[in-house]
Amino acid sequence: MCWSATADLVAGTAVAAVGLVCVARVRRARDLLVAALPLLLGVHQLVEAAVWDAGGGCSPAATAWAVIALPLLPVWVPVGVLLAASPGARRRLWAPLGVGLATAAVLAYALATGPVTAEVRGRTIGYGVNVPWMPLVLTGYLFATLGALLLAGDRRLRTLGVVLAAGALACSALWRLEFASTWCAFAAVASLLVLGWLGGREPAAGDR
C-alpha cells in the first residue's frame, strides 16, 4: 500500500482503535503508557493525513506531527518501559531515559526556535527541522526508544524493539530523506504487538 492521506487515515484509525482496546485492557496503572503507545502512534498517523491534505508546507499539522515524533516519543517510550518493568530490570533502563530526556530537550529547542516544513515527495513526506548535532541526536533518539525496549527484560517488548530496529534499518536504506515519516508509520503498525504484551501481563499483588 502506498502512502497517501487515505492510507494514513485508514492506518491511523485502525491503529488508534487497537490502542483504545489496549488502554481498556490495562490491569495496572504502571502499564498505561506502554499500553497507550498504539493510540498515540495511531493519532500520529491521523495527524500526518492532515499534513497530506495541507499539501505539506509549514502547517499546524506538520508542527503537531513533529512534536509527537521528535521530543515526545524519546521520553514517552523509556518512561513507559521503566514504569512497566520488573524491579530487576529498572536499573538498566535509567540510561535510555536519561538519554531520551537530553535528546528531547534538544529537539524541543529546535522546534521552538525554527519552523517545521513538510514536503510531499511522491508517495512519502519529508520533514525539515533544523536540528543541531544531527548524528548525535539521532543516535540518542534511537537509543532512547529502541534501547528501552531491548533492555526491558520482557520478551514481548524486546520483540517489539527488534522489529522496530529492523524497520529503522529498512526505512533508512530505502527512504533516507523521508526516514522520520516512514519509520513512524512502520512503528505505528508494529506497535500492535503491544496488544499481545498486555495479554501476557499478570497483575501483581497490590497493583492497581
Secondary structure, 3 states (H helix, E strand, C coil): CCCCHHHHHHHHHHHHHHHHHHHHCCCCHHHHHHHCHHHHHHHHHHHHHHHHHHCCECCHHHHHHHHHHHHHHHHHHHHHHHHHCCHHHHHHHHHHHHHHHHHHHHHHHHHHHCCCEEEEECCEEEEECCCCCHHHHHHHHHHHHHHHHHCCCCHHHHHHHHHHHHHHHHHHHHCHHHHHHHHHHHHHHHCCHHHHHHHCCCCCCCCC
